[in-house]
Amino acid sequence: MSDRSRAAQRSSPGTLRRVDHELGEVVLGPVRGHHAFESCVEQLATAIRLGIYPLGSTLPPERELAVLMSVSRATLREAIAALRTAGMVSTTRGRGGGTVVSHRPETPRAGRADQLTARREELLDSLVFRRVVEPGACHVAAGRGLGVEEASRLRAALAEVASADDTGTHRQADSRLHLEIAGLTGSPAIIRAVTQVQADLHDLLTAIPVLEVNIDHSNTQHEAIVEAILAQDPVRARRVMEAHCDDTAALLRGLLG
């Protein structure tokens, strides 16, 4: 683990957030096809929205991101410039400078559901796909047997969800936990799939009211999922994640219509 990975940076006043560079290295990957610029923007924006790089954190150096995403530094700079234009990051040049995340965690807001109408079928299909891929990821992760550092990272991700002090940071911490589990599989295909369904899920969950009882229920299920993975019980890990996906899907279908 790098020194930078061990560092914690402040994402909002009074709140310390873990800047998980290893998770960033898992989620970000070589861009595909001839649309390198657009793919860079999509990957970085998704990583920021899901809280892999939270508010106030600094993105890895350009040279590292360029290698990680298999693009030229010129293309990467163009992508970061697009994120600046969108208000997601700010950049300071010179010694001690860098690109800092300025995107605030999204919270549910009235009228947002109407904005998702054009993507309705796509998003509902994503819930079906999630029901397959995330329980499968839990099964694989639990069957591998975790090292001490992997287990520690998983527990830390769970603790972040439980300790989130507002709905926006809770939503991001929730996504990071699911992505942490995907990362434990060691499968790039699974990681890409979970990243996509978490991005779609993020859009859906910020379009419904926040229900405390649902958050409490979800946190209890998260604990059971992590416990099963740490106990190396693939069948139980899959079963609990299936129930978690089913409950979330039922809530979304009920509230979104």
C-alpha positions as CSV (number, residue, x, y, z in Angstrom):
1,M,0.0,0.0,0.0
2,S,1.4,3.4,-0.9
3,D,1.8,6.3,1.6
4,R,-0.8,8.2,-0.4
5,S,-3.3,5.3,0.1
6,R,-2.9,5.5,3.8
7,A,-3.7,9.1,3.9
8,A,-7.1,10.4,5.0
9,Q,-8.2,13.7,3.7
10,R,-11.1,15.9,4.8
11,S,-14.1,15.9,2.4
12,S,-16.3,18.3,4.3
13,P,-16.1,20.4,7.4
14,G,-15.8,18.2,10.5
15,T,-15.9,14.9,8.5
16,L,-12.9,12.7,7.8
17,R,-13.1,10.5,4.8
18,R,-10.9,7.7,3.6
19,V,-9.4,8.5,0.2
20,D,-9.3,5.0,-1.2
21,H,-6.7,5.1,-4.0
22,E,-6.5,1.3,-4.2
23,L,-10.2,1.2,-4.9
24,G,-9.7,3.9,-7.5
25,E,-7.1,1.7,-9.1
26,V,-9.5,-1.2,-9.2
27,V,-12.5,0.8,-10.6
28,L,-10.6,2.8,-13.2
29,G,-9.2,0.9,-16.1
30,P,-8.0,1.1,-19.7
31,V,-10.6,2.9,-21.9
32,R,-12.0,1.1,-24.8
33,G,-12.7,1.9,-28.4
34,H,-12.0,5.1,-30.3
35,H,-13.7,7.4,-27.8
36,A,-10.8,7.8,-25.3
37,F,-11.8,11.3,-24.2
38,E,-15.4,10.5,-23.6
39,S,-14.5,7.2,-21.8
40,C,-12.1,9.1,-19.5
41,V,-14.7,11.6,-18.6
42,E,-17.3,8.8,-17.9
43,Q,-14.9,6.8,-15.7
44,L,-13.6,9.7,-13.7
45,A,-17.0,11.3,-13.2
46,T,-18.5,7.9,-12.1
47,A,-15.6,7.4,-9.6
48,I,-16.3,10.9,-8.2
49,R,-20.1,10.6,-8.0
50,L,-19.8,7.2,-6.2
51,G,-17.4,8.7,-3.7
52,I,-14.3,6.7,-4.6
53,Y,-12.8,10.2,-4.7
54,P,-14.9,12.2,-2.3
55,L,-15.4,15.9,-1.8
56,G,-12.1,17.6,-1.0
57,S,-9.9,14.7,-1.9
58,T,-7.1,15.0,-4.5
59,L,-7.1,12.9,-7.6
60,P,-3.9,10.8,-8.3
61,P,-1.2,12.6,-10.4
62,E,-1.9,12.9,-14.1
63,R,0.9,10.5,-15.0
64,E,-0.6,7.8,-12.8
65,L,-4.1,8.2,-14.1
66,A,-2.8,8.2,-17.7
67,V,-1.0,4.9,-17.2
68,L,-4.0,3.4,-15.3
69,M,-6.4,4.4,-18.1
70,S,-4.0,3.7,-21.0
71,V,-4.4,7.2,-22.5
72,S,-2.1,10.0,-23.3
73,R,-1.6,12.7,-20.8
74,A,-3.0,15.2,-23.3
75,T,-6.3,13.2,-23.5
76,L,-6.4,12.9,-19.7
77,R,-5.9,16.7,-19.3
78,E,-8.8,17.3,-21.7
79,A,-11.0,15.0,-19.7
80,I,-10.1,16.7,-16.4
81,A,-10.8,20.1,-18.1
82,A,-14.3,18.8,-18.9
83,L,-14.8,17.8,-15.3
84,R,-13.7,21.3,-14.3
85,T,-16.2,22.9,-16.7
86,A,-18.9,20.7,-15.1
87,G,-17.9,21.9,-11.6
88,M,-16.8,18.5,-10.4
89,V,-13.1,19.3,-9.8
90,S,-10.8,22.3,-9.5
91,T,-7.1,22.3,-10.4
92,T,-4.2,24.2,-8.8
93,R,-0.9,24.2,-10.7
94,G,2.6,24.4,-9.3
95,R,4.3,22.9,-6.3
96,G,1.8,21.4,-3.9
97,G,-1.0,21.7,-6.5
98,G,-3.3,19.1,-7.9
99,T,-6.8,18.3,-9.0
100,V,-9.3,18.5,-6.1
101,V,-12.8,17.1,-6.1
102,S,-15.4,19.8,-5.6
103,H,-18.5,17.6,-6.4
104,R,-20.8,17.4,-3.4
105,P,-22.5,14.1,-2.6
106,E,-25.9,14.0,-4.2
107,T,-29.0,13.9,-2.0
108,P,-32.6,13.0,-3.0
109,R,-34.5,15.9,-4.4
110,A,-38.0,16.5,-5.6
111,G,-38.6,16.2,-9.3
112,R,-35.5,14.1,-10.0
113,A,-37.5,11.0,-10.8
114,D,-39.0,12.8,-13.8
115,Q,-35.5,13.4,-15.2
116,L,-35.0,9.6,-15.3
117,T,-38.1,8.9,-17.5
118,A,-36.1,8.5,-20.7
119,R,-33.9,5.9,-19.0
120,R,-36.6,4.1,-17.2
121,E,-36.4,0.7,-19.0
122,E,-32.6,0.8,-19.0
123,L,-32.5,1.5,-15.2
124,L,-35.1,-1.2,-14.4
125,D,-33.1,-3.7,-16.4
126,S,-30.0,-2.7,-14.4
127,L,-31.8,-3.9,-11.3
128,V,-32.3,-7.3,-12.9
129,F,-28.6,-7.5,-13.9
130,R,-27.6,-6.4,-10.4
131,R,-29.5,-9.3,-8.9
132,V,-27.2,-11.6,-10.8
133,V,-23.8,-9.9,-10.7
134,E,-23.6,-8.7,-7.1
135,P,-24.6,-11.9,-5.3
136,G,-22.2,-13.7,-7.6
137,A,-19.4,-11.2,-6.6
138,C,-20.2,-12.0,-2.9
139,H,-20.0,-15.7,-3.6
140,V,-16.6,-15.4,-5.3
141,A,-15.2,-13.0,-2.6
142,A,-16.3,-15.3,0.2
143,G,-14.8,-18.3,-1.5
144,R,-11.4,-16.7,-2.0
145,G,-10.4,-16.3,1.7
146,L,-9.2,-12.8,2.5
147,G,-5.8,-11.6,3.6
148,V,-5.4,-9.5,6.7
149,E,-5.3,-6.2,4.7
150,E,-8.2,-7.1,2.5
151,A,-10.3,-8.0,5.6
152,S,-9.3,-4.7,7.2
153,R,-10.3,-2.7,4.2
154,L,-13.7,-4.5,4.0
155,R,-14.4,-3.8,7.7
156,A,-13.4,-0.1,7.2
157,A,-15.7,0.2,4.3
158,L,-18.6,-1.2,6.4
159,A,-17.8,1.1,9.3
160,E,-17.9,4.1,6.9
161,V,-21.5,3.2,5.9
162,A,-22.6,2.9,9.5
163,S,-21.0,6.1,10.6
164,A,-22.1,8.3,7.6
165,D,-23.6,11.5,9.1
166,D,-25.8,12.6,6.2
167,T,-27.7,11.0,3.3
168,G,-25.3,12.1,0.6
169,T,-22.2,10.7,2.3
170,H,-24.2,7.5,3.2
171,R,-25.1,6.9,-0.4
172,Q,-21.4,7.2,-1.5
173,A,-20.2,5.0,1.4
174,D,-22.8,2.4,0.4
175,S,-21.4,2.4,-3.1
176,R,-17.8,2.1,-2.0
177,L,-18.7,-0.9,0.2
178,H,-20.2,-2.7,-2.8
179,L,-17.3,-1.8,-5.0
180,E,-14.9,-3.0,-2.3
181,I,-16.6,-6.4,-2.4
182,A,-16.3,-6.5,-6.2
183,G,-12.6,-5.7,-5.9
184,L,-12.1,-8.7,-3.7
185,T,-13.1,-11.0,-6.5
186,G,-10.0,-10.0,-8.5
187,S,-12.1,-10.1,-11.7
188,P,-12.0,-7.0,-13.9
189,A,-15.2,-8.1,-15.6
190,I,-17.1,-8.3,-12.3
191,I,-15.6,-5.0,-11.2
192,R,-16.8,-3.3,-14.4
193,A,-20.2,-4.8,-14.0
194,V,-20.7,-3.8,-10.4
195,T,-19.4,-0.3,-11.1
196,Q,-22.0,0.1,-13.8
197,V,-24.9,-1.2,-11.7
198,Q,-23.8,1.0,-8.8
199,A,-23.8,4.0,-11.0
200,D,-27.4,3.2,-12.2
201,L,-28.5,2.5,-8.7
202,H,-27.1,5.8,-7.5
203,D,-29.3,7.6,-10.0
204,L,-32.3,5.7,-8.9
205,L,-31.8,6.1,-5.1
206,T,-31.3,9.8,-5.4
207,A,-34.7,10.0,-7.0
208,I,-36.7,8.6,-4.1
209,P,-37.2,9.9,-0.5
210,V,-34.7,9.0,2.2
211,L,-36.4,6.5,4.6
212,E,-34.6,5.9,7.9
213,V,-36.1,2.5,8.3
214,N,-34.7,1.5,4.9
215,I,-31.2,2.8,5.8
216,D,-31.3,0.8,9.1
217,H,-32.4,-2.3,7.3
218,S,-29.8,-1.9,4.6
219,N,-27.1,-1.4,7.2
220,T,-28.1,-4.6,8.9
221,Q,-27.9,-6.5,5.6
222,H,-24.5,-5.0,4.9
223,E,-23.2,-6.3,8.2
224,A,-24.6,-9.8,7.4
225,I,-22.9,-9.7,4.0
226,V,-19.5,-8.7,5.3
227,E,-19.8,-11.2,8.1
228,A,-20.5,-14.0,5.6
229,I,-17.6,-13.0,3.4
230,L,-15.2,-12.8,6.4
231,A,-16.4,-16.2,7.5
232,Q,-15.7,-17.6,4.0
233,D,-19.3,-18.7,3.6
234,P,-20.1,-18.3,-0.1
235,V,-23.6,-19.6,0.0
236,R,-24.7,-17.4,2.9
237,A,-22.9,-14.4,1.3
238,R,-24.8,-14.9,-2.0
239,R,-28.1,-15.4,-0.2
240,V,-27.9,-12.3,1.9
241,M,-26.8,-10.1,-1.1
242,E,-29.7,-11.5,-3.1
243,A,-32.1,-10.5,-0.3
244,H,-30.5,-7.0,-0.2
245,C,-30.8,-6.6,-4.0
246,D,-34.4,-7.8,-3.9
247,D,-35.4,-5.4,-1.1
248,T,-33.8,-2.4,-2.8
249,A,-35.4,-3.3,-6.1
250,A,-38.8,-3.6,-4.5
251,L,-38.5,-0.2,-2.8
252,L,-37.4,1.5,-6.0
253,R,-40.2,-0.1,-8.1
254,G,-42.7,0.9,-5.5
255,L,-41.7,4.5,-5.1
256,L,-40.8,5.2,-8.7
257,G,-43.9,3.5,-10.1
